[in-house]
Amino acid sequence: MPRNIEIKAYIPNPEAVARKAAAIADQGPIELQQDDTFFPCESGRLKLRAFSNESGELIFYRRPDQQGPKESFYLLSPTSSPDTLRQLLSLAYGQAGRVRKHRTLFLVGRTRVHLDDVQDLGRFLELEVVLDDGEPAERGIREAHELMAKLGVDPSQLVEGAYVDLLAKKGV
Protein backbone atom coordinates (compact mmCIF):
# COMPACT_ATOMS: atom_id res chain seq x y z
CA MET A 1 0.00 0.00 0.00
CA PRO A 2 1.40 3.47 -0.85
CA ARG A 3 2.69 5.54 2.09
CA ASN A 4 3.61 9.10 2.83
CA ILE A 5 4.62 11.28 5.75
CA GLU A 6 2.12 14.04 6.48
CA ILE A 7 1.90 17.18 8.53
CA LYS A 8 -0.91 19.69 8.86
CA ALA A 9 -0.40 23.20 10.23
CA TYR A 10 -2.51 26.30 10.73
CA ILE A 11 -1.00 29.19 8.76
CA PRO A 12 -1.94 32.75 9.70
CA ASN A 13 -0.19 34.22 6.63
CA PRO A 14 -0.88 31.93 3.63
CA GLU A 15 0.42 34.47 1.12
CA ALA A 16 3.90 34.41 2.70
CA VAL A 17 3.93 30.60 2.71
CA ALA A 18 2.74 30.56 -0.93
CA ARG A 19 5.63 32.83 -1.96
CA LYS A 20 8.15 30.58 -0.19
CA ALA A 21 6.60 27.43 -1.69
CA ALA A 22 6.65 28.94 -5.20
CA ALA A 23 10.33 29.80 -4.80
CA ILE A 24 11.34 26.17 -4.10
CA ALA A 25 8.69 24.32 -6.14
CA ASP A 26 9.36 22.18 -9.20
CA GLN A 27 5.71 22.61 -10.27
CA GLY A 28 2.77 24.77 -9.28
CA PRO A 29 0.76 26.53 -8.27
CA ILE A 30 -2.09 24.24 -9.35
CA GLU A 31 -5.53 25.41 -8.20
CA LEU A 32 -8.06 22.73 -7.17
CA GLN A 33 -11.58 22.69 -5.76
CA GLN A 34 -12.20 19.65 -3.57
CA ASP A 35 -15.38 18.37 -1.97
CA ASP A 36 -14.59 15.50 0.44
CA THR A 37 -17.35 13.34 1.89
CA PHE A 38 -16.32 11.03 4.75
CA PHE A 39 -18.05 7.74 5.53
CA PRO A 40 -17.98 5.68 8.74
CA CYS A 41 -15.02 3.29 8.65
CA GLU A 42 -13.69 1.36 11.64
CA SER A 43 -10.31 0.44 10.15
CA GLY A 44 -9.24 3.92 9.06
CA ARG A 45 -10.88 6.70 7.04
CA LEU A 46 -12.89 6.45 3.85
CA LYS A 47 -13.61 9.55 1.81
CA LEU A 48 -14.90 10.40 -1.60
CA ARG A 49 -13.11 13.38 -3.12
CA ALA A 50 -15.00 15.13 -5.91
CA PHE A 51 -13.11 17.51 -8.18
CA SER A 52 -16.14 18.02 -10.46
CA ASN A 53 -19.34 16.21 -11.47
CA GLU A 54 -17.28 13.94 -13.73
CA SER A 55 -14.07 13.46 -11.76
CA GLY A 56 -13.24 12.17 -8.30
CA GLU A 57 -11.56 9.45 -6.31
CA LEU A 58 -12.46 7.15 -3.48
CA ILE A 59 -9.68 7.22 -0.89
CA PHE A 60 -9.02 4.90 2.03
CA TYR A 61 -6.29 5.92 4.46
CA ARG A 62 -4.97 5.03 7.87
CA ARG A 63 -2.76 7.32 9.97
CA PRO A 64 -2.45 8.31 13.61
CA ASP A 65 -4.21 11.49 14.71
CA GLN A 66 -1.22 13.30 16.19
CA GLN A 67 0.60 16.57 15.78
CA GLY A 68 3.78 16.51 13.76
CA PRO A 69 4.94 14.24 10.97
CA LYS A 70 3.08 10.94 10.80
CA GLU A 71 3.07 7.97 8.46
CA SER A 72 -0.06 7.48 6.37
CA PHE A 73 -1.04 4.40 4.36
CA TYR A 74 -3.48 5.06 1.53
CA LEU A 75 -5.17 3.61 -1.52
CA LEU A 76 -7.20 5.48 -4.14
CA SER A 77 -9.58 4.54 -6.91
CA PRO A 78 -10.67 7.07 -9.55
CA THR A 79 -14.32 7.56 -10.44
CA SER A 80 -16.05 9.37 -13.28
CA SER A 81 -19.31 9.68 -11.33
CA PRO A 82 -18.56 10.97 -7.83
CA ASP A 83 -22.13 12.20 -7.19
CA THR A 84 -23.59 8.73 -7.80
CA LEU A 85 -20.87 7.09 -5.72
CA ARG A 86 -21.50 9.60 -2.88
CA GLN A 87 -25.22 8.78 -2.96
CA LEU A 88 -24.53 5.04 -3.01
CA LEU A 89 -22.08 5.13 -0.09
CA SER A 90 -24.30 7.52 1.89
CA LEU A 91 -27.28 5.19 1.52
CA ALA A 92 -25.18 2.16 2.48
CA TYR A 93 -23.12 3.61 5.35
CA GLY A 94 -24.29 7.14 6.18
CA GLN A 95 -21.96 10.14 6.21
CA ALA A 96 -19.38 11.02 8.86
CA GLY A 97 -18.78 14.57 7.60
CA ARG A 98 -18.03 16.77 4.63
CA VAL A 99 -15.10 19.10 3.92
CA ARG A 100 -15.07 21.65 1.10
CA LYS A 101 -11.84 23.42 0.29
CA HIS A 102 -9.83 25.33 -2.26
CA ARG A 103 -6.38 23.80 -2.54
CA THR A 104 -3.27 25.34 -4.05
CA LEU A 105 -0.80 22.58 -4.87
CA PHE A 106 2.96 22.87 -5.28
CA LEU A 107 5.30 19.97 -5.96
CA VAL A 108 8.69 20.17 -4.26
CA GLY A 109 10.65 17.08 -5.25
CA ARG A 110 8.56 14.16 -4.07
CA THR A 111 6.54 16.28 -1.64
CA ARG A 112 3.06 17.63 -2.30
CA VAL A 113 2.70 21.02 -0.63
CA HIS A 114 -0.97 21.92 -0.14
CA LEU A 115 -2.18 25.37 0.84
CA ASP A 116 -5.79 24.78 1.84
CA ASP A 117 -8.58 27.28 2.39
CA VAL A 118 -11.12 25.11 4.20
CA GLN A 119 -14.71 26.33 4.29
CA ASP A 120 -15.81 27.21 7.86
CA LEU A 121 -12.34 26.38 9.23
CA GLY A 122 -9.51 28.58 7.90
CA ARG A 123 -6.18 28.38 6.10
CA PHE A 124 -3.80 25.45 6.48
CA LEU A 125 -0.67 23.89 5.09
CA GLU A 126 -0.36 20.18 4.44
CA LEU A 127 2.84 18.42 3.45
CA GLU A 128 2.81 14.91 2.01
CA VAL A 129 6.26 13.39 1.52
CA VAL A 130 5.71 10.34 -0.71
CA LEU A 131 7.80 7.37 0.43
CA ASP A 132 9.35 4.69 -1.77
CA ASP A 133 8.49 1.04 -1.10
CA GLY A 134 10.46 -0.14 1.93
CA GLU A 135 11.88 3.31 2.63
CA PRO A 136 12.18 4.09 6.34
CA ALA A 137 9.61 6.63 7.56
CA GLU A 138 12.41 8.57 9.29
CA ARG A 139 13.70 9.85 5.92
CA GLY A 140 10.31 11.33 5.08
CA ILE A 141 9.99 12.77 8.59
CA ARG A 142 13.37 14.50 8.18
CA GLU A 143 12.24 15.93 4.80
CA ALA A 144 8.99 17.18 6.32
CA HIS A 145 10.91 19.00 9.07
CA GLU A 146 13.28 20.54 6.52
CA LEU A 147 10.39 21.80 4.39
CA MET A 148 8.59 23.17 7.44
CA ALA A 149 11.72 25.23 8.21
CA LYS A 150 12.03 26.46 4.60
CA LEU A 151 8.36 27.48 4.59
CA GLY A 152 8.60 29.24 7.96
CA VAL A 153 6.22 26.87 9.77
CA ASP A 154 6.83 26.61 13.51
CA PRO A 155 6.06 23.31 15.31
CA SER A 156 3.56 25.25 17.49
CA GLN A 157 1.39 25.65 14.37
CA LEU A 158 0.97 21.89 13.86
CA VAL A 159 -2.56 20.54 14.03
CA GLU A 160 -3.78 17.14 15.21
CA GLY A 161 -6.44 15.20 13.28
CA ALA A 162 -8.21 15.66 9.97
CA TYR A 163 -10.21 18.66 8.73
CA VAL A 164 -13.39 16.67 9.26
CA ASP A 165 -12.47 16.28 12.96
CA LEU A 166 -11.70 19.99 13.35
CA LEU A 167 -15.05 20.89 11.76
CA ALA A 168 -16.87 18.48 14.08
CA LYS A 169 -15.17 20.06 17.12
CA LYS A 170 -16.46 23.44 15.92
CA GLY A 171 -19.95 21.97 15.55
CA VAL A 172 -20.00 22.49 11.77
C-alpha positions in Angstrom: 0.0 0.0 0.0 1.4 3.5 -0.8 2.7 5.5 2.1 3.6 9.1 2.8 4.6 11.3 5.7 2.1 14.0 6.5 1.9 17.2 8.5 -0.9 19.7 8.9 -0.4 23.2 10.2 -2.5 26.3 10.7 -1.0 29.2 8.8 -1.9 32.7 9.7 -0.2 34.2 6.6 -0.9 31.9 3.6 0.4 34.5 1.1 3.9 34.4 2.7 3.9 30.6 2.7 2.7 30.6 -0.9 5.6 32.8 -2.0 8.1 30.6 -0.2 6.6 27.4 -1.7 6.7 28.9 -5.2 10.3 29.8 -4.8 11.3 26.2 -4.1 8.7 24.3 -6.1 9.4 22.2 -9.2 5.7 22.6 -10.3 2.8 24.8 -9.3 0.8 26.5 -8.3 -2.1 24.2 -9.3 -5.5 25.4 -8.2 -8.1 22.7 -7.2 -11.6 22.7 -5.8 -12.2 19.6 -3.6 -15.4 18.4 -2.0 -14.6 15.5 0.4 -17.4 13.3 1.9 -16.3 11.0 4.7 -18.0 7.7 5.5 -18.0 5.7 8.7 -15.0 3.3 8.6 -13.7 1.4 11.6 -10.3 0.4 10.2 -9.2 3.9 9.1 -10.9 6.7 7.0 -12.9 6.4 3.8 -13.6 9.5 1.8 -14.9 10.4 -1.6 -13.1 13.4 -3.1 -15.0 15.1 -5.9 -13.1 17.5 -8.2 -16.1 18.0 -10.5 -19.3 16.2 -11.5 -17.3 13.9 -13.7 -14.1 13.5 -11.8 -13.2 12.2 -8.3 -11.6 9.4 -6.3 -12.5 7.1 -3.5 -9.7 7.2 -0.9 -9.0 4.9 2.0 -6.3 5.9 4.5 -5.0 5.0 7.9 -2.8 7.3 10.0 -2.4 8.3 13.6 -4.2 11.5 14.7 -1.2 13.3 16.2 0.6 16.6 15.8 3.8 16.5 13.8 4.9 14.2 11.0 3.1 10.9 10.8 3.1 8.0 8.5 -0.1 7.5 6.4 -1.0 4.4 4.4 -3.5 5.1 1.5 -5.2 3.6 -1.5 -7.2 5.5 -4.1 -9.6 4.5 -6.9 -10.7 7.1 -9.6 -14.3 7.6 -10.4 -16.1 9.4 -13.3 -19.3 9.7 -11.3 -18.6 11.0 -7.8 -22.1 12.2 -7.2 -23.6 8.7 -7.8 -20.9 7.1 -5.7 -21.5 9.6 -2.9 -25.2 8.8 -3.0 -24.5 5.0 -3.0 -22.1 5.1 -0.1 -24.3 7.5 1.9 -27.3 5.2 1.5 -25.2 2.2 2.5 -23.1 3.6 5.4 -24.3 7.1 6.2 -22.0 10.1 6.2 -19.4 11.0 8.9 -18.8 14.6 7.6 -18.0 16.8 4.6 -15.1 19.1 3.9 -15.1 21.7 1.1 -11.8 23.4 0.3 -9.8 25.3 -2.3 -6.4 23.8 -2.5 -3.3 25.3 -4.1 -0.8 22.6 -4.9 3.0 22.9 -5.3 5.3 20.0 -6.0 8.7 20.2 -4.3 10.6 17.1 -5.3 8.6 14.2 -4.1 6.5 16.3 -1.6 3.1 17.6 -2.3 2.7 21.0 -0.6 -1.0 21.9 -0.1 -2.2 25.4 0.8 -5.8 24.8 1.8 -8.6 27.3 2.4 -11.1 25.1 4.2 -14.7 26.3 4.3 -15.8 27.2 7.9 -12.3 26.4 9.2 -9.5 28.6 7.9 -6.2 28.4 6.1 -3.8 25.5 6.5 -0.7 23.9 5.1 -0.4 20.2 4.4 2.8 18.4 3.4 2.8 14.9 2.0 6.3 13.4 1.5 5.7 10.3 -0.7 7.8 7.4 0.4 9.3 4.7 -1.8 8.5 1.0 -1.1 10.5 -0.1 1.9 11.9 3.3 2.6 12.2 4.1 6.3 9.6 6.6 7.6 12.4 8.6 9.3 13.7 9.9 5.9 10.3 11.3 5.1 10.0 12.8 8.6 13.4 14.5 8.2 12.2 15.9 4.8 9.0 17.2 6.3 10.9 19.0 9.1 13.3 20.5 6.5 10.4 21.8 4.4 8.6 23.2 7.4 11.7 25.2 8.2 12.0 26.5 4.6 8.4 27.5 4.6 8.6 29.2 8.0 6.2 26.9 9.8 6.8 26.6 13.5 6.1 23.3 15.3 3.6 25.2 17.5 1.4 25.7 14.4 1.0 21.9 13.9 -2.6 20.5 14.0 -3.8 17.1 15.2 -6.4 15.2 13.3 -8.2 15.7 10.0 -10.2 18.7 8.7 -13.4 16.7 9.3 -12.5 16.3 13.0 -11.7 20.0 13.3 -15.0 20.9 11.8 -16.9 18.5 14.1 -15.2 20.1 17.1 -16.5 23.4 15.9 -20.0 22.0 15.6 -20.0 22.5 11.8 
